[in-house]
């Protein structure tokens, strides 16, 4: 086909307070080979300010009928044509641009729809038992606590590593916040579809907007909101560590601990899945495995299983590994080699790049064994199945297991489990044969989002 006959690229408009908005100078959205697949309208700071002002003028969505609305939105997201895209076309675009295997994207579609339909009940799980939702509750006449918002406008500076990151902010909408979502340019299709589905179901454009921006304007959005969630690496966590209005979502550094009273061979499927499910791209994928005793047999068995995973283009239904632009794959390979110096490479030591010949490459798994539980490599988290296996002794204690999003514990030691549950820097503890990527509506991911958005307010005589 001649260039003049090439089809027009897909346009993704901003979804603003007055409806769809298309800018004159859009940003390019490319697939993993570098080909342009869409153009994304990037709004300027003045548009962000006006959208936030419109959100502030709007009332919270009334609780009555919210569950029915969310059910409609869930169905639209999972099966409808939203923004001109059917669900299969949407899933292929997500796979092509993010490099996430198509099967993972399809699972995420179903999972996100389930979270949409249960957003209100899931948010309610975080309400303290001593509070009521409505200040006019009769019990407040004698004095009670009302579960009240800490603000009115919630901003989301989203990442593009996995479609599932957009499940969390749904709870803010269910709690009455007006929400502004800034999508990742790497994968804007999921938030565009989700916001569009909610609009079609009846959520007004004055209560929910999609505001694609450049990095500079993202700061305008975050500063203009009452509360915000921001995704990124350690530098993002450090930047917002002292800003009480911002909830930074950084690396998960998810781990597995296997103690000597448990035979890891009986749980190898769970360990492999924890590392490689979701293509190893999620914050809940295990990046470190601690073994009480000799870690070499487990590392060898894990490497043998991961080595058999096929390298395929992401939109192939059999694909299970992530794909990225070839130059980025080479850069990740070089970084891994520098970090892994002094470790024993069971897998990936001779490279992790599998060239697909179209400008993209598969990121193949890596398994390295470190010398002790304090090795600095154990803090390294990379966007593919890359795991560090370490020996752990009782004398090492809890210290190497701290700063963990999910810790799966294969142990029968009840006292140890109690100690790990009590550790403040471990967000979630899964005891027994439960993979680290397990999630469910109503169960906190990194604490309840409502812990950040809501508070108990004493109310007397209002009811």
N, C-alpha and C positions, 0 to 999 in steps of 0.2 A: 504494500500500500504506500503511495506517495505521501510525503510529509504533509502536503496540502490537504490530503484526504483523511488525515489522522483524526480520530474522534476527539471532541473537546474533553479536557480532563474533568473529573468529578469536582464540583465545588462543595465545600462544607462551609455554610454560612455560620456566623455567630448567631446564637439564639438569645436575643436580647429582650429587654423589657417591653419593646414595641414589636416583637416578632423577629423573623429572620433578618439578618443584616449582612450585606456583602461589601467588603472593602475593595478599594481600587487596586491596592498592592498586596495580594495575598502571599502567604508563605507556602513553600513547596512541601508536599508530603511525598516521600520516596519509599520504594520498597527496598528490600535488603540487597538488591542488585544495583541500586542507585537510580532506577527508572521512576519518573514522576507518575504517581497514581492519583493524586488529588491536590487541590489548592485550598488552603485553609485561611479564612478571613481572620486577620489579626487586628483587633480593635485597639485604638489609641487610649492614652490615659483619660482624656476628657470623656470618652464613651464609658469607660469603667466607672468614673465618678457619677455619671448620670444614671447608670444602671443600679449602682449601689443606693443612690438616693431614692430610686423607684422602689427598690426592695424595702427600704426603711419605711416608706409610706404605706406599704401593704400590711394587711392584717395577717396574723398566723392562720394557717389552714385549719378550719374547724374540725375537731375530732370526729364528729358525726359523719359517717359515710366515708371516712378515710380508708378503712380496710377494703371496702368495695372498690374505691378508686385505685388503690394499689394493686388489687387483683387484675383490674383492667390493664394497668400499665405493665404488669408482669407478662400478661398474655401478648400485648403489643410488642414488647421487647423480644420475647422468645419466638414469636411466629409472624408478626406483622411486617408490613412494608413501612419503614420509617425513614424520612429524609430521602425518599426515592430508592432505598435499598431494601431488598428482601433479606431474610435472615441468612440465607446461604451466601449471597453476595457480600453481605457485611462480614461474615466469618472469614471468607477468603481474603478480604482486604486486611483484616486484623492480622491474619497469619502472614501475609506477604510483607506487611510493613514492620511488624514487631519481630518477625522471625519465630514467633511462637508456633509450635506444631498445631496443625488444624484440629486434631483430636482434642488437644488441650483447650483450644478456643471454643469448640463445641460444648465441652463439659462446662466451661465457664459461662456460656450462654444460659444453660439450664440452671446452673448454680446461682447466677445473678438474678434470674427471674424468681427463683425461690426466695432469695433475700428481699427482693422488691415486695413480694406479696406479704411478707412477714415483718416488714420494717417497723410498723407500729408496735406489734407485740414484742419484737426483739428489743426495741428501745425501752419498753416498759420493764423489761427484766432488770434493768439497772436502777429502777426507782427504789430508794430506801423504804423499808417497810413502815417507817414512822411518818411518811409524808403522804399527802393526797395530791391529786393532779389539779384540782379545781379550787381556787380560793373561795368559792361560794359554797363549798362543802359545809353542811350543817355543823360538823364537828368543830369548824374553825371559830364558831361563836364563843366557845369556851377556851379557845387557844389550841392551835395545832400547827403543823409544819406543812407548807405547800412546796411542791417540787416546781421551782421556777427557773426560767432561763437566765443565764448570765449575760445575755445580749440578744440582739435581734437578727443580725446578719452573720452568716457563716460562709467563709471562703475556703475553697479546696484548690490547692496547687498540686495537681495530680501527677503521678508518674505514669510511664507507659510500659512498664516491664511485664504486666499481667492484667488482663481485663478485670480480674476480681478486686482490684484496689478500689473500684467505684461502688462496692457494696456498702462501705462503712458510712459514707455521708448521707445515705438514704435515711438513717436514723435521725439525723439533724432535721431533715424535712418533716419527719413524723413528729418531732418534738416541738414543732412550731417555728423553727428558724426559717428565714428566707435564705436561700442558698445560691451562691455564685461559684461555678466550677470553671477552673482554667485547665483545659486538657493539655496533655503532652503532645507535642508536634510529632513525636515518634508514632503514637497510636491514638489519634483523636476520635476514631470511629465509635468506640464503646461509649464514651461520655456523650457524644453527639446523639447516638441512638437512644441512650437511657433518658437524657433530658427530653428528647423529642417524644419518646413514648409517654413520659409523665405529662407533658403538655397535652398530648392527644387524649389522655385519660381524664384531664380536667384540672391539672395543676396550672394555675395562671402564670403568664410570663412575668408578672410582677412579684412572683414568689420564688421562681427558679429560672436562672439564666446560665448560658454557656458562653464564657468570655475567653476565646483564644487570644493570647497576647504574646509579645516578645518577653524576654527575661526582665528587661527594665520595667516594663509596665506591670509585670507580675507583682513587683514590690508595691505599686499603687493599690492593687487589689488587696494584698495582705494588710497593708496599713489602713485601708478604708473599712475593713470588716471588724466586727466586735470579737470574733473568734475565728481562727483559721487553722487548717491542718496543712502541713508542708512535707512533701516527700523528698528524700535525698540521702546523701552519704553523711559521713562523720562531720564534714564541714557545715552541712545544713543544721545538724543537731547542735553544733557549737554556736552557730550564728544566732539561733533562737532559744538557746538554753535558758536565758534570763528574761524572756518575754512571756509573761503569763498568759497573753492572749493567743499564743501560737503553740500548737501541738506538733512538734517535729516527729516524723516517722522515718527513722534511719535504718541502718542494717539490722537484720534480725539476729544474726549469729546464733542460729538454731543448732541445738546439740542433742546427742544421744549418749547416755551413760549405760554401760553394761558391767554389772558387778560379777564377782566370781561365783556367786550362787546361781547364776543363770547361764544356760548354754545358748550362746548367740546363734548357733546353727539353726535352732528352732525358730529364730526370728529374722533370718537373713532376708526374707521377702520384704518384711517391714522396714529393715534398715536400707535396703536397695531402693525401695519406693520413697522413703523419706529423703533420700539424696536426689533421686532422678525424676520422681513424679512432678508434674507441672513443668517438665523440661529443665528442672533445676533452677528456675528463674525467680521463684517466689521467696519472700522473706521467711516463710515457714519451711523451706527446704533445709535439711541438715547439712551443715558445712564442717562439723567436727564430730568425731565419734571417740569417746573415751572408754578404754577397756581396762578393767582391773585384771592385771596379768599381762601376758605377752600379746600385744596387739597385732603381730605379724600375720597369724592365720586369718583373722577377720579381714585385715586389709587385703590379703591375697585373694580371699574369696569374693570380697566386694569388687575388687578390680576385675576379676574374671567375669563376673556378671555384667558389670557396666561396659566392658570391652565389646560385648556382643550387640550393643544397641546400634541400630543401623543409622547411617548418615544419609539423610534425604532432604529435598527441598521442603520448606515448612508447610506448603499447601498440599503435600502428599498425605493422604489419610493415614499412612503407616508411619509417618515421622514421629519421633519422640524426643529429639534433641533440638536445641535452639540454633538458629541461623542468624548471622549478622553480616554486614558488609565485610569484604575480604580484608581490607586495610585494618578495620577495627579488630578482626579476629587475630591478625598478625600482632597487633599491639597488645592484646590480652595475652597471647602466647608468650611474648617477650617479657611482660610483667610477671606472669606466673613463673617463668624460669628464674627471674631474679629473686622472687620471694622464696622459691622452693630450694634455694641453695642450702646444702647441709642436711636435706631430708632424703628419705629413701622413696624413690618414685616407683610405685607398683603399676601405675598407669598414667600415661600422659607425659612421661619424662622426655620422650622423643618428639613431642609436639601435640597440640590439641586442634590444629587447623586441618579441616578436610575441605579442600577447594571444590566448589560445585561448578566452576568454570563459567559462571555468568556474572562475576563480580561479587559473589557472596560465598560464604563458607560455613560449614557446620562446626559448632564448638563441641569437640568430643570430650568425654569425661576424663577426669584426673583424680587419682588417689595417691596421696603422699603420706608416709609415716614419719612422725616427728619424734624427737628424742625424749621429750618429757611433757608433762601436763602444763608447763608454763611456757612452751614454745611460742614465739610471737606469731608464727604462721597461723595459729588457731583463731586469730582475729580477722583473717583474710576471708572476705566473702566476694565471690565472683559470679557473674550472671550465666552460669551453666553448671552442670553437675561436677563440682570440684569439692573434694572432701579431704580433711586432714584427720588422720587416725593417730591417737596418742595413748600412751600408757597412763593409768591413773592408780594411785595408791590411797589408802585410807588416810595416810598422813598428809596427802595433798588437800584433803577436805573439800569445802565448797568453793574455795577461791577460783579455781580454773573454770567453774561452771557458771560464774556470775555473768551479768549483762547478756542475758539470753531471752529471746522472745518465746521459744518453745524448747523445753527440755523433756525428751522422752526417756524414761528410766526403766530399764530392764533389770529389775532387782526385786528380791523378796524381803529386803531389809526395811521394815516399817519405820524404824527410828530415822534412817537416812532419808526416806521419803518425807517424813514430817519436817526434817531439817531443810530440805529443798523447797517444800511448799512455803515455809516461813521466810525464806531468803527474799528480801525486797527486790533485788535486781533480776530475778527470774520471773517473767510475766506469766508463764503457763507451765504446768507440770503434768505430763501424761504418763501414768504408771501402767506398765504392762505392754501388751502387743498393740499399741496404737501409733500409727505413723504421725510424724510431726506436722504433716499438712492437713490433718483433720480439722474441720471447722463446721459450725452449725449456727443457724440463726438463734439469737438469744444467749449465746455463749460468748464471753468477751474474747476479743482478739488480742489487744494490748490494753487490757482494762476495758471497761465499758466506755464508749464515747461520751455517754451521758455524765460520767465523772468529770469531764472537762467542760461540758456544755451547761450543766444544771447545778442547782444547789437547793438545800432545804432552807425555806424562809419562814420565820415565825409569823403567823397571822392570827389576830384575835379580833373577834367582833365583826368580821366582814360578812360571814355567812348569814 
